């Protein structure tokens, strides 16, 4: 696999927020979101075997892992890695941009899919793979990163009109008005979770944290 970094930290996003987690960040991404905070992952990274990655993660002595990117679904070994982590008892969150098919990952035990729906402000909304949404389970999560009112209205429409069984997260673009987003959700009585990026609250915008 082409890997940018492996590190041990606290999960800052999604259903496992606050839990000690082993992170595996894959190289390369097929999208270019305007607000991306991990552009350093666009590079080629370095080749790592699944066995070497599992060994390094085991040294962290965590119950949870996160496969992120970049775009981990571009890596053909991702399913093999997830199965290896599952065999060791780890629950792994897979963070994907939502443009690629999540189908092959649904059968991997102890895997949680965190699937983005790209809003207009990202510049990537034309890449949303709508076929993914009805496949997701209540144990997965759908995430909207929201930068402004137009993004919010887009996300609200998707939530109201599309079949989604998974919990939905509205996450403000870092540095925008999070309270404003929360007020919009309250006013419209949406059944979504407004969540900040906890790792940035703790350490700021520091790579590898």
PyMOL commands that set and color helices and strands:
alter all, ss='L'
color gray80, all
select helices_A, chain A and resi 14-16+39-42+50-58+72-74+78-87+103-105+120-122+125-127+130-135+149-161+178-188+198-203
alter helices_A, ss='H'
color red, helices_A
select strands_A, chain A and resi 2-10+20-26+46-47+64-68+91-96+111-116+141-146+167-172+193-194
alter strands_A, ss='S'
color yellow, strands_A
deselect
rebuild
show_as cartoon
